[in-house]
Amino acid sequence: MITEIRKTLRERSPLIHCITNPISINQCANVILSTGARPMMAEHPEEAAVMTACAGAVMLNMGNITDVRKQSMLISAQTAKQKGIPFVLDVCGSACLTTRRDYALHLIDTSLPSVIKGNYSEITALFDPLYSSSGVDADKSLSEKDAANTALQLAVRYGTVVLASGKTDIVTDGKRLALVDNGCIQLSTVTGTGCMQGALCAAFLSAAAPLDAATAASSVFGICGELAQTGKGSGSFMVNLLDALSTLTDKQINELSKISISDA
């Protein structure tokens, strides 16, 4: 599955439109380039519809949100819905800020993303209006079992794919459940890795069905994190991560991928 997705991307070189935050915009663009796809990071409201309409897939990321970006993401989501273009919504910060949660739910209700992405806490916050956490990191008290149950119910509620990232990434469409055990703790020591995973998911979404794209992106990004580990520090790790993404081989994927899929 993963090797075929990567082959398709290299052959087609689709445009991937991202409206994301300035904290990770450079890393996200480089992740997309590493797949053979072409990134476009246009966020002005007057450009959002045009760029979305010609994209193979879209990533909308709610990190470091602004009024202008909120307007652009709404336009992009509506355009994607009208044109049948798949898109990922990364609900960054929705567990600690009700403004972001409300906005995410509005986008979901009006445009329905192909993939809803967030960490365990963010996915829980979308499902349970009484839940909240501190900051943008996942609540460590949430177990894999709890997160999987919530992701399944959220996927059923909206009829879409949910990607809940954590020590084990959980991907589900409400009927099937994929658990991805690739990754390493060092991914949490640098900023923007969640956004990068979302960008990779969008690139894969241009070449595969949502469940397959999200599962593949989780595994590939986790494998690259494993390959990038270093004792030199965060700067070297980020460089190694980008190197791993751009040099990853099918052989490494086949040997290192840790995916289990079952009926929900």
C-alpha positions as a Markdown table, in Angstrom:
| # | Residue | x | y | z |
|---|---|---|---|---|
| 1 | Met | 0.0 | 0.0 | 0.0 |
| 2 | Ile | 2.6 | 2.6 | 1.1 |
| 3 | Thr | 5.0 | 1.9 | -1.7 |
| 4 | Glu | 2.2 | 2.3 | -4.3 |
| 5 | Ile | 1.1 | 5.6 | -2.8 |
| 6 | Arg | 4.7 | 6.9 | -2.9 |
| 7 | Lys | 5.1 | 5.7 | -6.5 |
| 8 | Thr | 1.9 | 7.5 | -7.6 |
| 9 | Leu | 3.1 | 10.7 | -6.0 |
| 10 | Arg | 6.4 | 10.6 | -7.7 |
| 11 | Glu | 4.7 | 10.0 | -11.0 |
| 12 | Arg | 1.9 | 12.6 | -10.7 |
| 13 | Ser | 3.7 | 15.3 | -8.7 |
| 14 | Pro | 0.4 | 16.8 | -7.5 |
| 15 | Leu | -0.1 | 20.3 | -6.0 |
| 16 | Ile | -0.8 | 20.2 | -2.3 |
| 17 | His | -2.3 | 23.3 | -0.9 |
| 18 | Cys | -1.6 | 24.1 | 2.7 |
| 19 | Ile | -3.1 | 26.8 | 4.9 |
| 20 | Thr | -1.0 | 26.3 | 8.1 |
| 21 | Asn | 0.8 | 28.2 | 10.8 |
| 22 | Pro | 4.1 | 30.1 | 10.4 |
| 23 | Ile | 5.7 | 28.0 | 13.2 |
| 24 | Ser | 5.9 | 25.0 | 10.9 |
| 25 | Ile | 5.2 | 26.2 | 7.4 |
| 26 | Asn | 8.8 | 25.6 | 6.2 |
| 27 | Gln | 8.9 | 22.1 | 7.6 |
| 28 | Cys | 5.5 | 21.2 | 6.1 |
| 29 | Ala | 6.6 | 22.4 | 2.6 |
| 30 | Asn | 9.7 | 20.3 | 2.8 |
| 31 | Val | 7.8 | 17.3 | 3.9 |
| 32 | Ile | 5.5 | 17.6 | 0.8 |
| 33 | Leu | 8.6 | 18.1 | -1.5 |
| 34 | Ser | 10.1 | 14.9 | -0.1 |
| 35 | Thr | 7.2 | 12.9 | -1.5 |
| 36 | Gly | 7.6 | 14.3 | -5.0 |
| 37 | Ala | 4.5 | 16.5 | -4.6 |
| 38 | Arg | 4.5 | 20.3 | -4.9 |
| 39 | Pro | 3.6 | 22.5 | -1.9 |
| 40 | Met | 1.6 | 25.7 | -2.2 |
| 41 | Met | 1.2 | 27.7 | 1.0 |
| 42 | Ala | -1.2 | 30.4 | -0.1 |
| 43 | Glu | -3.3 | 31.7 | 2.8 |
| 44 | His | -4.8 | 35.0 | 1.6 |
| 45 | Pro | -8.6 | 34.9 | 1.4 |
| 46 | Glu | -8.5 | 36.1 | -2.2 |
| 47 | Glu | -6.3 | 33.2 | -3.2 |
| 48 | Ala | -7.7 | 30.3 | -1.1 |
| 49 | Ala | -10.4 | 29.2 | -3.5 |
| 50 | Val | -8.2 | 29.4 | -6.6 |
| 51 | Met | -5.4 | 27.4 | -5.1 |
| 52 | Thr | -7.7 | 24.8 | -3.6 |
| 53 | Ala | -9.5 | 24.3 | -6.9 |
| 54 | Cys | -6.4 | 23.2 | -8.6 |
| 55 | Ala | -4.9 | 21.1 | -5.8 |
| 56 | Gly | -4.7 | 17.3 | -5.6 |
| 57 | Ala | -5.4 | 17.6 | -1.8 |
| 58 | Val | -5.4 | 20.2 | 0.9 |
| 59 | Met | -4.2 | 20.5 | 4.5 |
| 60 | Leu | -5.8 | 23.0 | 6.9 |
| 61 | Asn | -4.0 | 23.5 | 10.2 |
| 62 | Met | -5.5 | 25.5 | 13.1 |
| 63 | Gly | -2.2 | 26.1 | 14.9 |
| 64 | Asn | -1.4 | 29.8 | 15.8 |
| 65 | Ile | -4.8 | 30.8 | 14.3 |
| 66 | Thr | -5.6 | 34.3 | 13.0 |
| 67 | Asp | -8.7 | 35.9 | 11.7 |
| 68 | Val | -7.4 | 36.0 | 8.2 |
| 69 | Arg | -6.4 | 32.3 | 8.3 |
| 70 | Lys | -9.8 | 31.3 | 9.7 |
| 71 | Gln | -11.5 | 33.1 | 6.8 |
| 72 | Ser | -9.2 | 31.4 | 4.3 |
| 73 | Met | -9.6 | 28.0 | 5.7 |
| 74 | Leu | -13.4 | 28.3 | 5.6 |
| 75 | Ile | -13.2 | 29.3 | 1.9 |
| 76 | Ser | -10.8 | 26.5 | 1.1 |
| 77 | Ala | -12.9 | 23.9 | 2.9 |
| 78 | Gln | -16.0 | 25.0 | 1.1 |
| 79 | Thr | -14.2 | 24.9 | -2.2 |
| 80 | Ala | -12.8 | 21.5 | -1.6 |
| 81 | Lys | -16.3 | 20.2 | -0.8 |
| 82 | Gln | -17.7 | 21.7 | -4.0 |
| 83 | Lys | -14.9 | 20.4 | -6.2 |
| 84 | Gly | -14.6 | 17.0 | -4.5 |
| 85 | Ile | -11.0 | 17.6 | -3.4 |
| 86 | Pro | -9.9 | 15.7 | -0.3 |
| 87 | Phe | -8.6 | 17.6 | 2.7 |
| 88 | Val | -7.1 | 17.1 | 6.1 |
| 89 | Leu | -8.2 | 19.2 | 9.0 |
| 90 | Asp | -5.6 | 19.4 | 11.8 |
| 91 | Val | -7.5 | 20.6 | 14.9 |
| 92 | Cys | -4.4 | 21.8 | 16.7 |
| 93 | Gly | -5.3 | 23.5 | 20.1 |
| 94 | Ser | -8.9 | 22.4 | 20.1 |
| 95 | Ala | -8.5 | 20.7 | 23.5 |
| 96 | Cys | -7.4 | 23.8 | 25.3 |
| 97 | Leu | -9.2 | 26.7 | 23.5 |
| 98 | Thr | -12.9 | 26.6 | 23.0 |
| 99 | Thr | -12.7 | 29.2 | 20.1 |
| 100 | Arg | -10.6 | 26.6 | 18.1 |
| 101 | Arg | -12.9 | 23.7 | 19.1 |
| 102 | Asp | -16.0 | 25.7 | 18.0 |
| 103 | Tyr | -14.3 | 26.7 | 14.8 |
| 104 | Ala | -13.2 | 23.1 | 14.0 |
| 105 | Leu | -16.7 | 21.8 | 14.6 |
| 106 | His | -18.1 | 24.5 | 12.3 |
| 107 | Leu | -15.7 | 23.4 | 9.5 |
| 108 | Ile | -16.5 | 19.8 | 10.1 |
| 109 | Asp | -20.3 | 20.4 | 10.1 |
| 110 | Thr | -20.2 | 22.5 | 6.9 |
| 111 | Ser | -17.5 | 20.9 | 4.8 |
| 112 | Leu | -16.6 | 17.5 | 6.3 |
| 113 | Pro | -12.9 | 16.8 | 6.0 |
| 114 | Ser | -11.6 | 13.6 | 4.5 |
| 115 | Val | -9.4 | 13.2 | 7.6 |
| 116 | Ile | -9.8 | 14.8 | 11.0 |
| 117 | Lys | -6.4 | 14.9 | 12.6 |
| 118 | Gly | -5.4 | 15.7 | 16.2 |
| 119 | Asn | -3.6 | 14.2 | 19.2 |
| 120 | Tyr | -5.5 | 12.1 | 21.7 |
| 121 | Ser | -6.7 | 15.2 | 23.7 |
| 122 | Glu | -7.8 | 17.2 | 20.6 |
| 123 | Ile | -9.8 | 14.3 | 19.2 |
| 124 | Thr | -11.4 | 13.7 | 22.7 |
| 125 | Ala | -12.3 | 17.4 | 22.9 |
| 126 | Leu | -14.1 | 17.3 | 19.5 |
| 127 | Phe | -16.2 | 14.3 | 20.8 |
| 128 | Asp | -16.8 | 15.5 | 24.4 |
| 129 | Pro | -17.8 | 19.1 | 24.9 |
| 130 | Leu | -17.0 | 18.9 | 28.6 |
| 131 | Tyr | -13.4 | 17.8 | 28.1 |
| 132 | Ser | -10.4 | 20.2 | 28.1 |
| 133 | Ser | -6.7 | 20.0 | 28.6 |
| 134 | Ser | -3.7 | 22.3 | 29.0 |
| 135 | Gly | -1.7 | 23.4 | 26.0 |
| 136 | Val | -1.3 | 21.7 | 22.7 |
| 137 | Asp | 0.3 | 18.5 | 24.0 |
| 138 | Ala | -1.8 | 15.3 | 24.5 |
| 139 | Asp | -3.0 | 14.5 | 28.0 |
| 140 | Lys | -0.8 | 11.7 | 29.2 |
| 141 | Ser | -3.7 | 10.3 | 31.3 |
| 142 | Leu | -5.6 | 9.3 | 28.2 |
| 143 | Ser | -4.9 | 5.7 | 27.3 |
| 144 | Glu | -4.7 | 4.2 | 23.9 |
| 145 | Lys | -7.9 | 2.3 | 24.6 |
| 146 | Asp | -9.8 | 5.5 | 25.5 |
| 147 | Ala | -8.4 | 7.3 | 22.5 |
| 148 | Ala | -9.3 | 4.5 | 20.1 |
| 149 | Asn | -12.9 | 4.3 | 21.5 |
| 150 | Thr | -13.3 | 8.1 | 21.1 |
| 151 | Ala | -11.8 | 8.1 | 17.6 |
| 152 | Leu | -14.2 | 5.3 | 16.5 |
| 153 | Gln | -17.2 | 7.1 | 17.8 |
| 154 | Leu | -16.2 | 10.4 | 16.2 |
| 155 | Ala | -15.6 | 8.7 | 12.9 |
| 156 | Val | -19.0 | 7.1 | 13.1 |
| 157 | Arg | -20.6 | 10.4 | 14.1 |
| 158 | Tyr | -19.3 | 12.2 | 11.0 |
| 159 | Gly | -18.8 | 9.4 | 8.6 |
| 160 | Thr | -15.1 | 10.3 | 7.9 |
| 161 | Val | -11.6 | 9.2 | 8.9 |
| 162 | Val | -10.1 | 10.2 | 12.2 |
| 163 | Leu | -6.4 | 10.2 | 12.9 |
| 164 | Ala | -5.6 | 10.4 | 16.6 |
| 165 | Ser | -1.8 | 10.8 | 17.1 |
| 166 | Gly | 0.0 | 9.6 | 20.2 |
| 167 | Lys | 2.5 | 7.0 | 21.3 |
| 168 | Thr | 0.4 | 4.7 | 19.1 |
| 169 | Asp | -1.3 | 6.4 | 16.3 |
| 170 | Ile | -4.9 | 5.5 | 15.8 |
| 171 | Val | -6.6 | 5.7 | 12.4 |
| 172 | Thr | -10.2 | 4.7 | 11.8 |
| 173 | Asp | -13.2 | 5.2 | 9.6 |
| 174 | Gly | -15.6 | 3.7 | 12.1 |
| 175 | Lys | -15.5 | 0.3 | 10.5 |
| 176 | Arg | -11.8 | -0.5 | 10.5 |
| 177 | Leu | -9.2 | 0.4 | 13.0 |
| 178 | Ala | -5.5 | 0.8 | 12.2 |
| 179 | Leu | -2.9 | 1.0 | 15.0 |
| 180 | Val | 0.5 | 2.4 | 14.0 |
| 181 | Asp | 3.4 | 1.8 | 16.4 |
| 182 | Asn | 6.1 | 3.6 | 14.5 |
| 183 | Gly | 7.7 | 6.7 | 16.0 |
| 184 | Cys | 10.0 | 7.8 | 18.8 |
| 185 | Ile | 10.0 | 10.1 | 21.8 |
| 186 | Gln | 12.4 | 12.6 | 20.1 |
| 187 | Leu | 9.6 | 13.6 | 17.8 |
| 188 | Ser | 8.1 | 15.5 | 20.7 |
| 189 | Thr | 11.3 | 17.5 | 21.4 |
| 190 | Val | 11.0 | 19.7 | 18.4 |
| 191 | Thr | 8.1 | 21.9 | 17.3 |
| 192 | Gly | 6.0 | 21.3 | 14.3 |
| 193 | Thr | 6.2 | 17.5 | 13.9 |
| 194 | Gly | 2.4 | 17.1 | 14.3 |
| 195 | Cys | 2.0 | 19.6 | 11.5 |
| 196 | Met | 4.5 | 17.8 | 9.4 |
| 197 | Gln | 2.6 | 14.6 | 9.8 |
| 198 | Gly | -0.6 | 16.3 | 8.7 |
| 199 | Ala | 1.2 | 17.7 | 5.6 |
| 200 | Leu | 2.4 | 14.1 | 4.7 |
| 201 | Cys | -1.1 | 12.9 | 5.2 |
| 202 | Ala | -2.4 | 15.5 | 2.7 |
| 203 | Ala | 0.2 | 14.5 | 0.2 |
| 204 | Phe | -0.8 | 10.8 | 0.5 |
| 205 | Leu | -4.4 | 11.8 | 0.4 |
| 206 | Ser | -4.0 | 13.0 | -3.2 |
| 207 | Ala | -3.0 | 9.4 | -4.2 |
| 208 | Ala | -5.0 | 7.1 | -1.9 |
| 209 | Ala | -8.3 | 6.6 | 0.0 |
| 210 | Pro | -8.5 | 8.5 | 3.3 |
| 211 | Leu | -8.0 | 5.5 | 5.6 |
| 212 | Asp | -5.0 | 4.3 | 3.6 |
| 213 | Ala | -3.5 | 7.7 | 3.3 |
| 214 | Ala | -3.7 | 8.5 | 7.0 |
| 215 | Thr | -2.4 | 5.1 | 8.0 |
| 216 | Ala | 0.5 | 5.3 | 5.5 |
| 217 | Ala | 1.4 | 8.8 | 6.6 |
| 218 | Ser | 1.5 | 7.8 | 10.3 |
| 219 | Ser | 3.8 | 4.9 | 9.6 |
| 220 | Val | 6.1 | 6.7 | 7.2 |
| 221 | Phe | 6.5 | 9.7 | 9.5 |
| 222 | Gly | 7.1 | 7.5 | 12.5 |
| 223 | Ile | 9.7 | 5.4 | 10.7 |
| 224 | Cys | 11.5 | 8.6 | 9.7 |
| 225 | Gly | 11.5 | 9.7 | 13.3 |
| 226 | Glu | 13.1 | 6.4 | 14.3 |
| 227 | Leu | 15.8 | 6.7 | 11.7 |
| 228 | Ala | 16.5 | 10.3 | 12.6 |
| 229 | Gln | 17.2 | 9.7 | 16.3 |
| 230 | Thr | 20.4 | 11.2 | 17.5 |
| 231 | Gly | 22.2 | 12.1 | 20.7 |
| 232 | Lys | 23.5 | 15.4 | 19.3 |
| 233 | Gly | 20.3 | 17.4 | 20.1 |
| 234 | Ser | 17.1 | 18.8 | 18.6 |
| 235 | Gly | 18.7 | 20.7 | 15.7 |
| 236 | Ser | 20.5 | 17.6 | 14.4 |
| 237 | Phe | 17.3 | 15.6 | 14.9 |
| 238 | Met | 15.3 | 17.9 | 12.7 |
| 239 | Val | 17.9 | 17.8 | 10.0 |
| 240 | Asn | 18.0 | 14.0 | 10.2 |
| 241 | Leu | 14.2 | 13.9 | 10.0 |
| 242 | Leu | 14.1 | 15.8 | 6.8 |
| 243 | Asp | 16.9 | 13.7 | 5.4 |
| 244 | Ala | 15.1 | 10.5 | 6.3 |
| 245 | Leu | 11.9 | 11.7 | 4.7 |
| 246 | Ser | 13.7 | 12.5 | 1.4 |
| 247 | Thr | 15.8 | 9.3 | 1.3 |
| 248 | Leu | 13.4 | 6.7 | 2.7 |
| 249 | Thr | 13.4 | 3.5 | 0.7 |
| 250 | Asp | 10.7 | 1.0 | 0.1 |
| 251 | Lys | 12.9 | -1.6 | 1.7 |
| 252 | Gln | 13.1 | 0.4 | 4.9 |
| 253 | Ile | 9.3 | 0.8 | 4.9 |
| 254 | Asn | 8.8 | -2.9 | 4.4 |
| 255 | Glu | 11.2 | -3.8 | 7.2 |
| 256 | Leu | 10.2 | -1.1 | 9.8 |
| 257 | Ser | 6.5 | -0.5 | 9.3 |
| 258 | Lys | 4.4 | -1.5 | 12.4 |
| 259 | Ile | 0.8 | -1.4 | 11.4 |
| 260 | Ser | -2.0 | -3.6 | 12.6 |
| 261 | Ile | -5.5 | -3.4 | 11.1 |
| 262 | Ser | -8.7 | -4.9 | 12.4 |
| 263 | Asp | -12.4 | -4.6 | 12.2 |
| 264 | Ala | -13.7 | -1.9 | 14.6 |
